[in-house]
Every structure is written in structure tokens, then in C-alpha cells.
Amino acid sequence: MPAPSSPSADSLYASLARMGLIAPGATPPLTALPGGISSDIHRVEIAVGTVCVKRALAKLKVAADWHAPVARNRFEVEWMRVAGAIVPDAVPAVIAEDTEGSAFAMAWLDAKLHPVWKTQLRDGVVVAATAAAVGRIIAAIHNATARNPEIAARFSSDAIFHSIRLEPYLLATAARRSDCAAALEQLVSVTAGTRLALVHGDVSPKNILVGPRGPVLLDAECAWYGDPAFDLAFCLNHMLLKCLWRPQWTTLYLACFDALTATYLDAAVWEPREEIEARTARLLPGLLLGRVDGKSPVEYLLEDTAYNAWARNSARTVARRFLLQPASRLADIGTAWQQHLATRNAQHA
């Protein structure tokens, strides 16, 4: 049965019945799965096999008061269909959709064959080729959808993107950090006003499986037709943050940072390289600060320890520097981050 915090079994079964995956009144085995903060996810055993069912939540599972429209479920399904046609090996197949219940079913991917990238990064399986492959995938999606008015019309999800990304990551942080507020508010204005390609919105290692045919992207409920720089910056931010989580593999994480950057920028063709890199370099410190002082702080730095206090302040220091004096090259941020961490390591050698 679902975990207590999940939707009731009756509602889930009703959704499955509306999708035509079970007969009305049937109650096949289902298991609540660990996932992100914004949805309930279940594995369901039905006649044709195992499927994964996802339902969007109106109130996200964080301490802050963070709500988002459940209509984002529809945009996630649309993103999977569009992206699946571009990079079929990198997106799970959509099986059925229940718009009434804000749920959909997708192909089940065996965890033994598709480990979560975040788990690998945590455990020291840090492979730059995986980061490069992620860069190729998101660049392919951006290339194929860039300046496409039909795709833009299908993803008019500006309000959702604002409520689930720009407000909790940047504006909420601006409210807490007056010294950086003007820079963060400017980032929101530029990002919201840049409409160039189909954006995933949550390219995070926790949402990426490393499969036998390469990375597979999940959780596209932030899907939006907007600034592709957001996807690159969002993922690069995690490469920096992992250096604080497992500092012994800092060199490997920064190699992933470089591989992701180079592969993506080499593949991007819809605008001059310098322009997409400059917007990414401006977004990155805002997102870095947002994962410390925004509504969704990274969970591995929450515990009140001396190291975590230093780590959070490290993110604040480097983020503030580049928010107030923006860089145009991502390598400048990576180098500054590496130097900041090396200083502490030298002091504690």
C-alpha cells in the first residue's frame, strides 16, 4: 500500500482505471517509491507488467510554504513526448495519462540496470563521460526545439516555472539576502524574459539514471519554453555542491563540471556560444546561493555541524562574489570554487 503521506489507494486506483491500465475496482500491488519533493511516485504491478505512476502534489514536501499548480503534470508529459522523439534512449516512454487526477504512467526502469546518478556521485563513481553525455542530451533537446513557435505554444508554462523555480530559488533567496537582492531580481527578469528553447527545469543528478544506453532524464515537471541556460546552470550547480558533500572527490566533480560545460557549449547551435555561456555564468551563482538560502536547501548541508556551517558560508561567499561581479566564462567560476576549497584544505592539512 502507499506510504501514509501518499495519496489514498482508492484515488490512485481510480486514476489507473481512468488510464485504462486496470479494470474499475481492481487493486493490484503498488509500492510507494522515494522521490523528489513535489510528487508521489509509485511502482504498480498490472497485467501487462510493471509501470511507474507519478502524481503531482499541490504542496511540496519541504519545510517552507511552497505550493505549485498541479497542471505541471501535463507539461511534464508533453516534455517527455517531445524530448522522447529527439533522444528516445534518454527519456522513459509515456504509457498513459490521467489529466483529471494529475497523474501519468511511464515505463518502469529496473534500478539494477539504471542506477541514480546522484547515488553514483555520492559513492565515488564519478565519471566525466557521464556528465558529457548529459550535456549532449540537453543540448540536443535545446537544438531541436530552439526558436520553434509550435513548441513554444505547447509549453506556455511561465506561471508554473515562476512558482516552482524562479520564486523559490531566486526570489525567496533575494528576500533573505538583501546584499544580493538586486542581482537576483535581475536574474529573474532576464531568465523569465528569455524564450529560446524547451527547458527541462530540473536537470539534477537525482533525476538522472545512468542506463546501459546512456543517461535517462526524469522529473520534467518544471518544463517550460524559455532560457536553455537554466538547464546547464542547474546541473553545473550540482557539480559544485557535490564538492561540499564529498570533498575527497572534488577533483573528479570539477572534471565533470568541465566536461558538461565543454560538451554542451560545443553542441549548442541556436545562438552564439558566448551568449549562452554568459547567461549560464550569471545564473549559476544565483542557483548556488539558492540551494543554501532558498526554499529548497540541499539536504546534505542541513545538519548543524561546524563543517556544514563552513560549507554553507563557502557557497554564500563564492556566489556573492559572482552575483555582484558577474563572470562571462564558466571556467572562471569553476576555478574560483576550486581555489576557495583548496584554501580550506591547506589550512586543515
Secondary structure, DSSP 8 states (H G I E B T S, - for coil): ---TTS--HHHHHHHHHHTTSS-TT----EEEE---SSEEEEEEEETTEEEEEEEE-SB-SSSS--B--TTHHHHHHHHHHHHHHHSGGGS--EEEEETTTTEEEEE---TTTS-BHHHHHHTT---HHHHHHHHHHHHHHHHHHTT-HHHHHHT--HHHHIIIIIIIIIIHHHHH-GGGHHHHHHHHHHHHT---EEE-S---GGGEEEETTEEEE---TT-EEE-THHHHHHHHHHHHHHHHHSGGGHHHHHHHHHHHHHHHHHH--SS-HHHHHHHHHHHHHHHHHHHHHSSS--GGG-S--HHHHHHHHHHHHHHHHHHHS--S-HHHHHHHHHHHHHHHHHHT-
